[in-house]
Amino acid sequence: MPEGDTVWQTARRLHGALAGKVLTRSDLRVPKYATADLTGRTVLEVTPRGKHLLTRIEGGLTLHSHLRMDGTWKVYAHGRRWTGGPAHQIRAILGNSEHTAVGYRLPVLELLRTTDEHRAVGHLGPDLLGPDWDPDRALANLLSDPARPLGEALLDQRNLAGIGNVYKSELCFLLGVTPWLPVGELPAERAAKLPALAKKLLETNRDRPIRTTTGRRGQDLFVYGRAPRPCLRCRTSVRAGDQGDGSRERPTYWCPACQQGPAPAPGTPRAPGGALHHRPRTTN
């Protein structure tokens, strides 16, 4: 699933292609909005909110989209061939005289009154890359359920918005604790560092085509996707397991030597062959 930095990049590309220009093509390929026509309206801005995208349009309308696992927005210059996937995967087309934005495999697409955006994003906590970022509130949200595993708390967008599975694993490594450590057992000095560290990681990567947390060329991530390869710090084999809230399990990576705290219950770790590997983000 794209994380906050990737969504921020997507919003920037869409804003550059659409903002301030009149729509000459509009096609929302979901049944509820199939007859909606946005042509003749000016796109005011495209802004991210956590992992959500808000395209604000003249007349008090907002097109809300969420990429989840497989969705993507592609921007094409006028006349360029679309290469983002087969036509049946297209969910939205917004075009002007210069560019066309095409949304593929979008699992969430809805047209709202701009005044009703809170219905889509009002539940989110402080946005790590947004103007509402509040580190004290984010930390208080995380600590409000002290028995909850840290990894689950970090993924809960109601606590802070923008962290996904990659940053969850990497943040826990940098803090020196496993993702299964109850939030309330996180040492106070490490808890105090968490909001600033999370923000630093996302801000550092929002302008990069390939995400990195290590600062090492050719070694982009400390643990995510690296099982069973050696830890970059201690050479112990990185391990992979599943973590979730009961409704969805997510691949999770950690170093058993560098990170303190509990590991998954017996029988839940993934075999090395089942580990997912990090792939560079697309940039178009």
KOLGU-615370 format. One record per residue (C-alpha): residue number from 0; x, y, z. Coordinates in nm, 4 decimals, always signed. Layout:
  nr     east    north       up
 NUM        X        Y        Z
...
***
This chain:
  nr     east    north       up
   0  +0.0000  +0.0000  +0.0000
   1  +0.1388  +0.3461  -0.0850
   2  +0.2450  +0.5386  +0.2226
   3  +0.2251  +0.9059  +0.3044
   4  +0.5349  +1.0079  +0.1103
   5  +0.4188  +0.8284  -0.2064
   6  +0.0718  +0.9821  -0.1817
   7  +0.2339  +1.3239  -0.1320
   8  +0.4301  +1.2709  -0.4566
   9  +0.1141  +1.1665  -0.6389
  10  -0.0683  +1.4770  -0.5185
  11  +0.2192  +1.6984  -0.6351
  12  +0.2140  +1.5443  -0.9843
  13  -0.1626  +1.5755  -1.0118
  14  -0.1567  +1.9326  -0.8822
  15  +0.1105  +2.0306  -1.1339
  16  -0.0874  +1.8833  -1.4217
  17  -0.4395  +1.9911  -1.3265
  18  -0.4467  +2.2859  -1.0861
  19  -0.5530  +2.6177  -1.2337
  20  -0.6746  +2.4586  -1.5571
  21  -1.0233  +2.3987  -1.6934
  22  -1.1307  +2.0384  -1.7333
  23  -1.2073  +1.9461  -2.0906
  24  -1.2585  +1.5775  -2.0116
  25  -1.4246  +1.4115  -1.7140
  26  -1.5096  +1.0444  -1.6801
  27  -1.5790  +0.8776  -1.3432
  28  -1.6215  +0.5075  -1.4098
  29  -1.8039  +0.4016  -1.0962
  30  -2.1806  +0.3488  -1.1090
  31  -2.2739  +0.6144  -0.8527
  32  -2.0944  +0.8923  -1.0422
  33  -2.1148  +0.7662  -1.3997
  34  -2.3317  +1.0619  -1.5030
  35  -2.1291  +1.3268  -1.3166
  36  -1.9799  +1.5821  -1.5560
  37  -1.6985  +1.8048  -1.4319
  38  -1.6028  +1.9522  -1.7692
  39  -1.5888  +2.3297  -1.7780
  40  -1.4847  +2.3499  -1.4134
  41  -1.1390  +2.4578  -1.2964
  42  -0.9335  +2.2304  -1.0723
  43  -0.8359  +2.4417  -0.7730
  44  -0.5826  +2.2124  -0.6082
  45  -0.4868  +1.8537  -0.5362
  46  -0.3822  +1.7947  -0.1786
  47  -0.2891  +1.4842  +0.0227
  48  -0.4327  +1.4029  +0.3628
  49  -0.2437  +1.1080  +0.5052
  50  -0.2952  +0.8350  +0.2444
  51  -0.5971  +1.0094  +0.0910
  52  -0.6061  +1.2371  -0.2140
  53  -0.8410  +1.5345  -0.2360
  54  -0.8888  +1.6987  -0.5764
  55  -1.0773  +2.0226  -0.5136
  56  -1.2778  +2.1540  -0.8058
  57  -1.4550  +2.4793  -0.8803
  58  -1.8127  +2.4858  -0.7570
  59  -1.7440  +2.3418  -0.4121
  60  -1.6704  +1.9836  -0.5196
  61  -1.3967  +1.7428  -0.4114
  62  -1.3002  +1.4186  -0.5805
  63  -1.1750  +1.1918  -0.3016
  64  -0.9600  +0.8904  -0.3874
  65  -0.7544  +0.6357  -0.1977
  66  -0.4984  +0.4069  -0.3602
  67  -0.4926  +0.1252  -0.1030
  68  -0.2873  -0.1674  -0.2351
  69  -0.3056  -0.1457  -0.6133
  70  -0.4482  +0.1918  -0.7117
  71  -0.2472  +0.4543  -0.8965
  72  -0.2874  +0.7870  -1.0754
  73  -0.0883  +0.8356  -1.3951
  74  -0.0367  +1.1710  -1.5666
  75  +0.0069  +1.1815  -1.9451
  76  +0.0915  +1.4694  -2.1738
  77  -0.1752  +1.5431  -2.4333
  78  -0.1584  +1.2841  -2.7112
  79  +0.0659  +1.0419  -2.5242
  80  -0.0360  +0.6753  -2.5110
  81  -0.1748  +0.5557  -2.1773
  82  +0.0312  +0.2723  -2.0336
  83  -0.0954  +0.2306  -1.6791
  84  -0.3038  -0.0785  -1.7467
  85  -0.5921  -0.2135  -1.9519
  86  -0.8931  +0.0098  -2.0130
  87  -1.1210  -0.1932  -1.7862
  88  -0.9022  -0.0951  -1.4872
  89  -0.9578  +0.2773  -1.5393
  90  -1.1811  +0.4338  -1.2727
  91  -1.1332  +0.8053  -1.3403
  92  -1.0169  +1.0388  -1.6158
  93  -0.9575  +1.4108  -1.5655
  94  -0.8151  +1.5992  -1.8602
  95  -0.7365  +1.9486  -1.9825
  96  -0.5747  +2.0857  -2.2971
  97  -0.2256  +1.9855  -2.1800
  98  -0.2489  +1.6767  -1.9581
  99  -0.4721  +1.3852  -1.8732
 100  -0.4770  +1.2221  -1.5295
 101  -0.5936  +0.8607  -1.5335
 102  -0.6823  +0.6717  -1.2165
 103  -0.6291  +0.2952  -1.2390
 104  -0.7693  +0.0346  -0.9987
 105  -0.8887  +0.2977  -0.7530
 106  -1.0760  +0.1121  -0.4767
 107  -1.2097  +0.4372  -0.3281
 108  -1.3490  +0.7107  -0.5511
 109  -1.6226  +0.9479  -0.4438
 110  -1.7432  +1.2942  -0.5356
 111  -1.8159  +1.5091  -0.2299
 112  -1.9103  +1.8604  -0.1475
 113  -1.5870  +2.0223  -0.0325
 114  -1.7619  +2.1192  +0.2891
 115  -1.8194  +1.7460  +0.3516
 116  -1.4555  +1.6364  +0.3250
 117  -1.4640  +1.5541  +0.6935
 118  -1.6783  +1.2540  +0.6051
 119  -1.3797  +1.1055  +0.4230
 120  -1.0812  +1.2240  +0.6259
 121  -1.2153  +1.3660  +0.9505
 122  -1.1202  +1.0522  +1.1426
 123  -0.7499  +1.0860  +1.0640
 124  -0.4903  +1.1835  +1.3200
 125  -0.2232  +1.4492  +1.2606
 126  -0.0752  +1.4243  +0.9107
 127  +0.3014  +1.3690  +0.9145
 128  +0.3377  +1.5708  +0.5922
 129  +0.0470  +1.8079  +0.6443
 130  -0.0015  +2.1543  +0.7909
 131  -0.1941  +2.0045  +1.0846
 132  +0.1041  +1.8022  +1.2118
 133  +0.1042  +1.8003  +1.5928
 134  +0.3699  +1.5710  +1.7437
 135  +0.2330  +1.5964  +2.0967
 136  -0.1149  +1.4953  +1.9871
 137  +0.0228  +1.2124  +1.7728
 138  +0.2197  +1.0717  +2.0661
 139  -0.0767  +1.1057  +2.3001
 140  -0.2907  +0.9156  +2.0497
 141  -0.0350  +0.6341  +2.0289
 142  -0.0063  +0.6078  +2.4077
 143  -0.3814  +0.6134  +2.4672
 144  -0.3997  +0.2331  +2.4352
 145  -0.0877  +0.1138  +2.6220
 146  -0.1555  -0.2576  +2.5706
 147  -0.1706  -0.2299  +2.1921
 148  +0.1329  -0.3561  +1.9953
 149  +0.3387  -0.0649  +1.8660
 150  +0.3222  -0.1819  +1.5044
 151  -0.0571  -0.1888  +1.5071
 152  -0.0734  +0.1529  +1.6722
 153  +0.1550  +0.3041  +1.4091
 154  -0.0619  +0.1712  +1.1261
 155  -0.3803  +0.3112  +1.2800
 156  -0.4367  +0.6294  +1.0801
 157  -0.6518  +0.7671  +1.3615
 158  -0.3337  +0.8045  +1.5683
 159  -0.1158  +0.9688  +1.3026
 160  -0.1658  +0.9716  +0.9288
 161  +0.0847  +0.8559  +0.6705
 162  +0.2660  +0.5512  +0.8100
 163  +0.2329  +0.2231  +0.6238
 164  +0.3888  -0.1177  +0.6562
 165  +0.7357  -0.0160  +0.5379
 166  +0.7730  +0.2709  +0.7820
 167  +0.6180  +0.0666  +1.0606
 168  +0.8960  -0.1914  +1.0343
 169  +1.1709  +0.0653  +0.9814
 170  +1.0605  +0.2888  +1.2691
 171  +1.0509  -0.0027  +1.5094
 172  +1.4033  -0.0996  +1.4020
 173  +1.5342  +0.2535  +1.4511
 174  +1.3702  +0.2671  +1.7945
 175  +1.5280  -0.0667  +1.8842
 176  +1.2028  -0.2445  +1.9712
 177  +0.9930  -0.5097  +1.7995
 178  +0.6572  -0.4182  +1.6439
 179  +0.4866  -0.6470  +1.8982
 180  +0.6037  -0.4478  +2.1999
 181  +0.3026  -0.2971  +2.3828
 182  +0.3048  +0.0786  +2.3354
 183  +0.2988  +0.1334  +2.7102
 184  +0.6295  -0.0542  +2.7466
 185  +0.8147  +0.1683  +2.5010
 186  +1.0860  +0.3460  +2.7044
 187  +0.9923  +0.7095  +2.7624
 188  +1.3002  +0.8513  +2.5908
 189  +1.2320  +0.6445  +2.2788
 190  +0.8641  +0.7331  +2.2794
 191  +0.9557  +1.1012  +2.2921
 192  +1.1703  +1.0585  +1.9782
 193  +0.9090  +0.8697  +1.7778
 194  +0.7026  +1.1573  +1.6274
 195  +1.0064  +1.3544  +1.5100
 196  +1.1725  +1.0421  +1.3718
 197  +0.8603  +0.9406  +1.1792
 198  +0.8262  +1.2887  +1.0325
 199  +1.1935  +1.2994  +0.9365
 200  +1.1683  +0.9695  +0.7477
 201  +0.8654  +1.0760  +0.5449
 202  +0.9979  +1.4262  +0.4747
 203  +1.3339  +1.2867  +0.3619
 204  +1.1650  +1.0498  +0.1187
 205  +0.8846  +1.2595  -0.0237
 206  +1.1140  +1.3924  -0.2984
 207  +1.2911  +1.0611  -0.3697
 208  +1.1951  +0.8092  -0.6397
 209  +1.3313  +0.5245  -0.4247
 210  +1.2588  +0.5220  -0.0533
 211  +1.5549  +0.4929  +0.1846
 212  +1.5873  +0.4878  +0.5624
 213  +1.9537  +0.3935  +0.5919
 214  +2.1408  +0.6658  +0.4081
 215  +2.3464  +0.3888  +0.2451
 216  +2.3702  +0.3618  -0.1314
 217  +2.2438  +0.0270  -0.2532
 218  +2.1066  -0.0623  +0.0910
 219  +1.7822  +0.1304  +0.1048
 220  +1.6048  -0.0249  +0.4051
 221  +1.7225  -0.1750  +0.7324
 222  +1.4759  -0.4622  +0.7671
 223  +1.1667  -0.4335  +0.5467
 224  +1.1714  -0.7002  +0.2757
 225  +1.5187  -0.8208  +0.3805
 226  +1.4430  -1.1572  +0.5476
 227  +1.6453  -1.3759  +0.5786
 228  +1.9404  -1.1588  +0.4778
 229  +2.1829  -1.0301  +0.7442
 230  +2.0954  -0.7244  +0.9485
 231  +2.2932  -0.4246  +0.8254
 232  +2.4039  -0.3507  +1.1818
 233  +2.4735  -0.6839  +1.3510
 234  +2.4609  -0.9441  +1.0670
 235  +2.1901  -1.1493  +1.2416
 236  +1.9327  -1.2842  +0.9962
 237  +1.6358  -1.0509  +0.9603
 238  +1.3100  -1.2268  +1.0384
 239  +0.9640  -1.1932  +0.8859
 240  +0.6265  -1.2467  +1.0494
 241  +0.2662  -1.1389  +1.0192
 242  +0.1039  -0.8698  +1.2281
 243  -0.2514  -0.7435  +1.2157
 244  -0.5632  -0.6541  +1.4053
 245  -0.7437  -0.9796  +1.3303
 246  -0.9036  -0.8567  +1.0096
 247  -0.5847  -0.8212  +0.8084
 248  -0.2347  -0.9550  +0.8517
 249  +0.0619  -0.7597  +0.7192
 250  +0.4179  -0.8762  +0.6536
 251  +0.6435  -0.7411  +0.9259
 252  +1.0212  -0.7479  +0.9533
 253  +1.2585  -0.7177  +1.2469
 254  +1.6060  -0.8031  +1.3713
 255  +1.5876  -1.0311  +1.6770
 256  +1.9253  -0.9062  +1.8017
 257  +1.8877  -0.5294  +1.7527
 258  +1.5249  -0.5012  +1.8594
 259  +1.4002  -0.5710  +2.2107
 260  +1.0543  -0.7001  +2.2908
 261  +0.8209  -0.9871  +2.2072
 262  +0.8119  -1.1701  +1.8750
 263  +0.5057  -1.3189  +1.7028
 264  +0.3295  -1.6094  +1.8691
 265  +0.4736  -1.9501  +1.7772
 266  +0.3617  -2.0679  +1.4370
 267  +0.3009  -1.7221  +1.2893
 268  +0.6424  -1.6189  +1.1468
 269  +0.6675  -1.6423  +0.7702
 270  +0.9093  -1.8768  +0.6061
 271  +1.1963  -1.6863  +0.4398
 272  +1.0599  -1.7756  +0.0973
 273  +0.7353  -1.5992  +0.1819
 274  +0.8978  -1.2692  +0.2632
 275  +0.8044  -0.9797  +0.0421
 276  +1.0785  -0.7721  -0.1129
 277  +1.0860  -0.3954  -0.1377
 278  +1.0301  -0.2557  -0.4835
 279  +1.1104  +0.0986  -0.5989
 280  +0.8161  +0.3305  -0.6220
 281  +0.6892  +0.4323  -0.9609
 282  +0.7396  +0.7978  -1.0387
 283  +0.4731  +0.8666  -1.3012
***
